[in-house]
């Protein structure tokens, strides 16, 4: 009887000790997790602070770097700084800030990009067109179609390249017909670029297949 009682007592004590060890281990794990979360939060706060410093820097190149950093952090604290950059003196900064805001669901930058569709600089118009297309806005579509008819073969070629990207971004394959019109272009270089563009649109891996061959 005493032996059974002792065994029962040992089992109870052992169970209590085991339970205490488990509780202690859980507490230790929770403490470590809390520290890791705290370190991670502090690290992210430092990165966001560094990002803000770049966004308000005097150098436009540094501001561009700040916008690139912001892409990785959808943090509400960065939105006011990005909105300020929509009036930036550097057009590249304005375009990129509008694009990041748009990807975050903030449409504030859309009018800024639309204004650039009438810029004198061709590349600015094209960049604004692509930026808008990435935000689901096809406002620059007519610009590309008009440029395909330009008398300058260099401009036609550039329009083909950008329209190819535009179609891939928007998924609007109906625009391929405008490229097909240039398959009879008088410039053989244009015909070649158009042919390659159509292949790429129909089969995005066509270029890779060609390399493997």
N, C-alpha and C positions, 0 to 999 in steps of 0.2 A: 504493500500500500504506500509506504513511504517512498519507495523507488519510483512508483508511478507519479506520485505527487511532485517529486524532485524533477522528473522528466517534464511534467507539465509546466512546472515553474521555469525550467530552463528554456522551454519552447516559447513561453510568454515573454521572458526576458530577452531571448534572442530576437523575437519578433519586434519588440520595442526598440532594441538596438538597431536592427535593420531599418525599421521605419524612421528612426532618428537620422541614420546615415543618408537615407533617401531624401529626407527633408533638407538636410544640410547640403547635399549635392544640388538639389533644385535651387536652393538659395544662392549657392556659389555660381551656378549657370546663369541665373537671373541677373546677378550682380555683374557678371562678365558681359552679358548681352546689353545691359544698361550702359556700361562703360563704352562698349563698341558703338552703340547708337549715339551716345554723347559725342564720341570722337568723330563719327561720321557726320553728325550734324554740324559740329564745329568746323570740320574740313569743308563741308558744303558752304557754310557761311563765309569762310575765307575766300572760296572760289567766287562766290557771288559778289563779295566786296571787291575782289580784284577785277571782276567783270565790269562792275559799275565804274571803277577808276578808269578803265579803258574806254568805256562808253562816253565819258565826259572829257577825255584827253583832248589836247589842242591839235594833235597830229591825226589827220583823217585816216592814215594807215592803221594807227593804233585803235581808232574808233571802229574801223572795219573788223579788226581782230576781236574787239569787244562784242560786236554783233555775232561773229562766228562762235564765240564762247557762249553767248546767250542761247544759241540754238539747242545746246545740250541741257539747258535748265528752263523748264516751263515754270518760272517763278514769277508770281504776280508783282513782286517788288521791282522787277526789271521793266515792266510794261511802261511806266511813265518815262523812263530814260529812252526807251526805243521810240516812243511817240515823239519825244523831243527831237530825235534824229530825223524825223520825217520832214523837218525844216532845215536840215543840215546843209551847209554850203557845198559839200561834196555830193554830187549826184549819186555816185556809187553807194555811199552810205545810206542815202534816202531809199534807194531801190532795195538794198539788203534789209534795212530795218522794216520796210513795208512788207517784204516777203516773210520775214520771221513772225511779225505780228499776225499776218494772214494765216500762217500755218498754225498759230495758236488760237485761231478762231476770232481774232480781232480784225475787223474789216476797215479800220481807220486809215490804213495805208493805201487802200484801193484807189481813191481819188488822186493821190500823189502819183501813182503809177500811170493812171489814165492821162494825166497832164503831160507826162513824158512821151506819150504816143504822138504828140504833135511837135516834139523837139526837132531842131534843125539837124542835130547829129544823128546819122543813120543808126549807128550802133546803140545809141541810147533808146531809140524807138524799138529796135529789135530786142534789147534786153528787157525793156518794160513789157513788151508783148509776151516774152517767155515767162517773166515773173508773174504776170497776170494769169497766164494759162495754168501755172502751177497752183493758182488759187481758185481755179475753176471758172475764170473769167476769159471769154474769147474776144474781148474788145479789139485786140490788135490783129485779128484774123484778116480783115480787109486790107490792112497795110501790107501784109505779106503777099496777098494775091496781086495787089497793084505792083509790088516790086518785082514780081515774076515777069512783068511786061516791060520793065525798064529797059532803055536802050543800051545801058552800060552792062556788058556781059559779067563784069565783076560783081555788080549789084544783084544781077539775076542769080548768079551762083551762090552768093551769100543768102539770098532769099530762099533758095532751094534748101540750103543747109538748115536754116532756122525753121522753115516750114516742116521739114522732116522731124525735128525735135518737137515742134508744136503738135504734130499729129500723134507722136508717141506719148506725149504728156496728156493730151486731151482724149485720145482714143478715137478721134473723129476721122475715120478712114475715108469719108466722103470727099475730103480735101485732096485725096490722091489724084483725082481727075485733073486738078489744076497742074499737078506735076507732070501728068501724062501729056498735057498739051505741049510741054517743052521737049518731048522726045524727038520732035522734028525741028528743034532749034537750029539755027544756022551755024552756031558755034559747037564744034564737036566736043569741047571740054564740058559744056553745059549738058549736052546729051548724055555724056558719060556720068556726070555727077547725078543727074536726074535718075538714070537707070539704076545706079547704086542705091540711091535714096529709096526708090520704090521697092527694091529687093529687101533693104533693111527694115522697111515698114511691114512688109508681108512676112518676113522671117527675121526677127531681131538678132538671130544667131548666125545669119548668113555670112557676115564678115569673119566670124570665128571658124565656120566651116571651111571658108576659102583658105584661111591660114593653115588649117590642119591638112588640107589637100597639098 
